[in-house]
Amino acid sequence: MLTKAEAAHHCGRSVRRFEIECPSSPVEFPNGDRRWDVQDLDRWLDSLKAGHADHDADSIVGKLA
């Protein structure tokens, strides 16, 4: 389980780009900590390699708000 900064680094993205591009949701722990699952991130990265990434402009723009 990775912090946002660690998850962004794992994906080779800046934190800002990670926030915009990554569709994986964090797990929220009872104390409020939010962590990203490495396996979820790897599945997303694998989908990019396979050409199955969600490039829907509306979903990316929606994350900017």
TIMI-2910 file (N, C-alpha, C, CB; in pm, 1 decimal, decimal comma, always signed):
<rs>
+----------+----------+----------+----------+----------+----------+----------+----------+----------+----------+----------+----------+------+
!      n_x !      n_y !      n_z !     ca_x !     ca_y !     ca_z !      c_x !      c_y !      c_z !     cb_x !     cb_y !     cb_z ! resn !
+----------+----------+----------+----------+----------+----------+----------+----------+----------+----------+----------+----------+------+
!    +85,3 !   -116,6 !     +0,0 !     +0,0 !     +0,0 !     +0,0 !    +90,3 !   +123,4 !     +0,0 !    -97,3 !     -0,5 !   +122,8 !  Met !
!    +60,0 !   +214,9 !    -90,5 !   +145,8 !   +330,9 !   -112,2 !    +72,6 !   +462,4 !    -84,9 !   +199,0 !   +330,2 !   -254,5 !  Leu !
!   +146,7 !   +560,2 !    -36,5 !    +92,6 !   +695,7 !    -25,7 !    +73,3 !   +749,6 !   -166,4 !   +186,8 !   +789,2 !    +58,4 !  Thr !
!     +7,4 !   +863,0 !   -178,8 !    -13,5 !   +921,6 !   -311,2 !   +119,8 !   +951,7 !   -379,1 !    -97,5 !  +1049,6 !   -300,5 !  Lys !
!   +214,4 !  +1008,0 !   -305,9 !   +344,3 !  +1040,8 !   -364,0 !   +417,9 !   +914,1 !   -407,2 !   +429,6 !  +1120,1 !   -263,7 !  Ala !
!   +411,5 !   +808,8 !   -325,6 !   +475,7 !   +682,4 !   -360,4 !   +408,2 !   +618,8 !   -481,7 !   +472,4 !   +585,9 !   -241,1 !  Glu !
!   +275,7 !   +625,4 !   -486,2 !   +200,3 !   +568,8 !   -598,2 !   +234,2 !   +642,5 !   -728,0 !    +48,3 !   +575,9 !   -570,5 !  Ala !
!   +240,5 !   +774,6 !   -719,9 !   +276,0 !   +853,4 !   -838,4 !   +415,5 !   +815,6 !   -886,6 !   +269,0 !  +1005,1 !   -807,7 !  Ala !
!   +508,8 !   +804,0 !   -795,2 !   +645,6 !   +765,6 !   -830,8 !   +647,7 !   +625,6 !   -892,4 !   +737,3 !   +770,8 !   -706,7 !  His !
!   +573,3 !   +533,8 !   -834,3 !   +564,7 !   +396,4 !   -885,8 !   +518,3 !   +396,0 !  -1031,8 !   +468,2 !   +311,9 !   -799,1 !  His !
!   +427,6 !   +487,5 !  -1064,5 !   +372,0 !   +496,9 !  -1200,1 !   +453,3 !   +587,5 !  -1291,8 !   +229,8 !   +547,1 !  -1193,8 !  Cys !
!   +557,4 !   +650,8 !  -1237,0 !   +640,3 !   +738,7 !  -1318,8 !   +572,7 !   +869,5 !  -1354,2 !   +679,8 !   +668,5 !  -1444,0 !  Gly !
!   +484,3 !   +915,3 !  -1267,5 !   +408,4 !  +1038,0 !  -1292,1 !   +433,9 !  +1136,4 !  -1178,4 !   +256,1 !  +1008,0 !  -1305,9 !  Arg !
!   +417,5 !  +1265,2 !  -1206,2 !   +416,1 !  +1362,6 !  -1097,2 !   +286,9 !  +1340,0 !  -1019,0 !   +426,5 !  +1511,6 !  -1151,0 !  Ser !
!   +281,4 !  +1391,6 !   -898,2 !   +159,6 !  +1374,9 !   -818,4 !    +41,1 !  +1436,4 !   -891,0 !   +176,1 !  +1438,9 !   -678,6 !  Val !
!    +59,1 !  +1552,1 !   -950,1 !    -51,4 !  +1618,9 !  -1020,7 !    -99,8 !  +1535,3 !  -1139,3 !     -7,5 !  +1758,3 !  -1069,3 !  Arg !
!     -6,9 !  +1483,8 !  -1220,2 !    -46,4 !  +1400,5 !  -1334,9 !   -112,2 !  +1271,2 !  -1287,0 !    +76,5 !  +1368,2 !  -1423,8 !  Arg !
!    -61,0 !  +1215,4 !  -1178,0 !   -118,6 !  +1094,7 !  -1120,6 !   -263,5 !  +1119,6 !  -1080,7 !    -36,5 !  +1047,7 !   -999,4 !  Phe !
!   -289,2 !  +1232,1 !  -1015,4 !   -426,4 !  +1266,6 !   -974,6 !   -519,6 !  +1275,8 !  -1094,7 !   -427,6 !  +1399,3 !   -897,8 !  Glu !
!   -470,4 !  +1327,9 !  -1203,3 !   -552,1 !  +1347,8 !  -1323,1 !   -572,2 !  +1217,1 !  -1400,0 !   -487,5 !  +1452,3 !  -1414,1 !  Ile !
!   -468,1 !  +1138,6 !  -1412,4 !   -469,6 !  +1024,6 !  -1503,5 !   -509,1 !   +891,1 !  -1440,7 !   -336,5 !  +1010,6 !  -1564,2 !  Glu !
!   -476,1 !   +869,4 !  -1316,0 !   -492,8 !   +735,8 !  -1258,3 !   -637,8 !   +709,2 !  -1218,2 !   -401,7 !   +719,0 !  -1137,0 !  Cys !
!   -697,0 !   +602,6 !  -1273,2 !   -835,1 !   +570,4 !  -1239,7 !   -850,2 !   +487,9 !  -1111,8 !   -897,4 !   +496,7 !  -1353,4 !  Pro !
!   -739,2 !   +439,6 !  -1056,2 !   -745,6 !   +356,1 !   -935,7 !   -780,9 !   +440,0 !   -813,7 !   -611,9 !   +283,4 !   -913,0 !  Ser !
!   -873,3 !   +389,4 !   -735,6 !   -914,7 !   +458,8 !   -613,7 !   -832,3 !   +409,8 !   -495,6 !  -1065,5 !   +437,6 !   -586,8 !  Ser !
!   -804,1 !   +499,1 !   -402,4 !   -730,5 !   +456,4 !   -283,4 !   -821,4 !   +381,4 !   -186,9 !   -667,6 !   +577,1 !   -213,2 !  Pro !
!   -757,0 !   +306,1 !    -99,1 !   -825,9 !   +241,1 !    +12,2 !   -818,2 !   +337,7 !   +129,6 !   -762,1 !    +99,9 !    +47,8 !  Val !
!   -932,1 !   +362,1 !   +193,4 !   -930,8 !   +451,6 !   +309,4 !   -936,9 !   +368,0 !   +436,6 !  -1049,7 !   +552,8 !   +304,0 !  Glu !
!   -837,0 !   +385,4 !   +519,5 !   -828,4 !   +313,3 !   +646,1 !   -913,8 !   +383,2 !   +751,0 !   -681,9 !   +302,8 !   +693,6 !  Phe !
!   -949,5 !   +313,2 !   +858,6 !  -1035,4 !   +372,4 !   +962,5 !   -981,7 !   +503,9 !  +1020,4 !  -1053,6 !   +273,5 !  +1074,6 !  Pro !
!   -850,3 !   +521,1 !  +1021,7 !   -793,0 !   +645,0 !  +1076,8 !   -787,5 !   +758,1 !   +974,1 !   -652,9 !   +618,1 !  +1129,7 !  Asn !
!   -837,9 !   +731,3 !   +851,1 !   -841,0 !   +834,1 !   +747,2 !   -726,7 !   +827,8 !   +648,3 !   -841,4 !   +966,7 !   +810,0 !  Gly !
!   -626,3 !   +746,5 !   +677,3 !   -515,8 !   +731,4 !   +582,5 !   -568,7 !   +674,7 !   +451,2 !   -404,6 !   +639,6 !   +640,8 !  Asp !
!   -516,2 !   +727,6 !   +341,7 !   -553,5 !   +678,6 !   +208,6 !   -429,2 !   +619,3 !   +144,3 !   -614,3 !   +793,2 !   +119,2 !  Arg !
!   -441,6 !   +495,7 !    +93,9 !   -329,2 !   +426,2 !    +32,2 !   -374,2 !   +358,2 !    -96,7 !   -268,8 !   +322,8 !   +129,4 !  Arg !
!   -283,4 !   +355,4 !   -193,9 !   -310,0 !   +292,1 !   -322,1 !   -247,0 !   +153,7 !   -323,4 !   -256,2 !   +378,2 !   -439,0 !  Trp !
!   -322,8 !    +56,9 !   -373,5 !   -278,3 !    -81,2 !   -382,6 !   -187,7 !    -96,0 !   -504,7 !   -399,5 !   -178,5 !   -390,7 !  Asp !
!    -67,6 !   -149,0 !   -484,0 !    +29,1 !   -165,8 !   -592,3 !    -28,8 !   -253,2 !   -703,5 !   +159,5 !   -227,3 !   -538,7 !  Val !
!   -102,9 !   -355,9 !   -667,7 !   -160,3 !   -444,7 !   -769,7 !   -260,9 !   -370,8 !   -857,0 !   -227,6 !   -565,7 !   -703,6 !  Gln !
!   -341,4 !   -281,5 !   -797,5 !   -434,5 !   -200,1 !   -876,1 !   -358,7 !   -109,7 !   -972,3 !   -524,2 !   -115,8 !   -783,6 !  Asp !
!   -251,8 !    -48,6 !   -923,3 !   -171,2 !    +39,6 !  -1007,8 !   -107,5 !    -38,3 !  -1122,1 !    -62,7 !   +109,5 !   -924,5 !  Leu !
!    -56,7 !   -156,5 !  -1091,4 !     +6,8 !   -238,1 !  -1195,4 !    -94,0 !   -282,9 !  -1301,2 !    +74,2 !   -360,5 !  -1132,8 !  Asp !
!   -216,5 !   -313,4 !  -1259,7 !   -319,8 !   -350,3 !  -1357,2 !   -347,8 !   -232,6 !  -1451,0 !   -450,4 !   -394,2 !  -1285,1 !  Arg !
!   -355,1 !   -111,5 !  -1394,3 !   -377,4 !     +7,2 !  -1476,7 !   -261,7 !    +26,3 !  -1575,1 !   -393,8 !   +132,7 !  -1387,8 !  Trp !
!   -138,8 !    +14,5 !  -1525,4 !    -22,5 !    +31,2 !  -1612,1 !    -21,0 !    -75,8 !  -1721,7 !   +107,5 !    +24,9 !  -1529,4 !  Leu !
!    -55,9 !   -198,4 !  -1686,9 !    -62,0 !   -305,2 !  -1786,8 !   -166,8 !   -274,9 !  -1893,7 !    -93,0 !   -439,6 !  -1719,5 !  Asp !
!   -278,6 !   -214,5 !  -1851,8 !   -382,1 !   -180,4 !  -1950,2 !   -331,9 !    -73,4 !  -2046,8 !   -510,1 !   -131,9 !  -1879,3 !  Ser !
!   -246,6 !    +15,5 !  -1999,1 !   -189,0 !   +117,1 !  -2087,9 !    -98,7 !    +50,7 !  -2191,1 !   -109,6 !   +222,8 !  -2006,8 !  Leu !
!    -20,3 !    -45,4 !  -2147,7 !    +69,0 !   -116,2 !  -2239,8 !    -10,3 !   -193,8 !  -2343,3 !   +161,5 !   -210,8 !  -2163,2 !  Lys !
!   -123,9 !   -245,9 !  -2302,2 !   -206,1 !   -327,3 !  -2392,0 !   -293,9 !   -242,5 !  -2482,8 !   -292,7 !   -421,8 !  -2311,7 !  Ala !
!   -294,3 !   -110,9 !  -2459,9 !   -375,0 !    -23,1 !  -2543,3 !   -521,0 !    -19,4 !  -2505,2 !   -363,1 !    -64,1 !  -2684,1 !  Gly !
!   -552,6 !    -61,2 !  -2382,5 !   -691,6 !    -64,5 !  -2337,8 !   -720,8 !    +43,7 !  -2235,0 !   -724,6 !   -200,6 !  -2279,7 !  His !
!   -640,2 !   +145,7 !  -2230,3 !   -658,9 !   +251,6 !  -2130,7 !   -783,3 !   +332,6 !  -2162,3 !   -535,9 !   +343,6 !  -2124,9 !  Ala !
!   -843,0 !   +383,2 !  -2057,3 !   -960,4 !   +469,4 !  -2072,0 !   -911,8 !   +610,3 !  -2103,4 !  -1049,5 !   +467,8 !  -1942,7 !  Asp !
!   -925,5 !   +650,6 !  -2227,8 !   -881,3 !   +783,5 !  -2269,5 !  -1000,6 !   +876,3 !  -2288,1 !   -799,8 !   +775,0 !  -2399,5 !  His !
!  -1108,0 !   +849,2 !  -2218,3 !  -1227,5 !   +930,5 !  -2228,2 !  -1198,3 !  +1069,2 !  -2172,9 !  -1345,5 !   +864,8 !  -2153,3 !  Asp !
!  -1202,7 !  +1170,1 !  -2257,9 !  -1168,5 !  +1306,9 !  -2217,8 !  -1255,1 !  +1356,3 !  -2104,2 !  -1181,3 !  +1400,7 !  -2335,3 !  Ala !
!  -1384,1 !  +1322,4 !  -2103,1 !  -1472,1 !  +1369,0 !  -1996,9 !  -1429,3 !  +1315,4 !  -1861,2 !  -1615,3 !  +1328,2 !  -2025,9 !  Asp !
!  -1383,4 !  +1190,5 !  -1854,9 !  -1343,1 !  +1134,8 !  -1726,7 !  -1214,6 !  +1201,3 !  -1676,6 !  -1323,7 !   +983,0 !  -1738,3 !  Ser !
!  -1125,7 !  +1236,9 !  -1766,4 !  -1002,4 !  +1305,9 !  -1726,8 !  -1034,2 !  +1447,8 !  -1682,5 !   -900,3 !  +1307,6 !  -1843,0 !  Ile !
!  -1117,4 !  +1517,8 !  -1757,6 !  -1155,4 !  +1654,0 !  -1722,0 !  -1228,8 !  +1656,0 !  -1589,3 !  -1242,1 !  +1716,2 !  -1831,2 !  Val !
!  -1311,7 !  +1556,0 !  -1564,1 !  -1385,3 !  +1548,3 !  -1438,7 !  -1294,9 !  +1539,6 !  -1318,0 !  -1477,0 !  +1430,7 !  -1440,4 !  Gly !
!  -1176,8 !  +1479,9 !  -1334,4 !  -1081,4 !  +1468,7 !  -1223,9 !  -1011,9 !  +1601,2 !  -1195,3 !   -977,5 !  +1361,8 !  -1254,9 !  Lys !
!  -1015,5 !  +1694,2 !  -1288,2 !   -952,0 !  +1823,6 !  -1268,6 !  -1029,2 !  +1913,5 !  -1173,8 !   -935,5 !  +1892,5 !  -1400,2 !  Leu !
!  -1158,5 !  +1887,1 !  -1161,0 !  -1243,2 !  +1972,9 !  -1078,2 !  -1215,4 !  +1955,7 !   -930,7 !  -1388,3 !  +1944,6 !  -1105,4 !  Ala !
+----------+----------+----------+----------+----------+----------+----------+----------+----------+----------+----------+----------+------+
</rs>
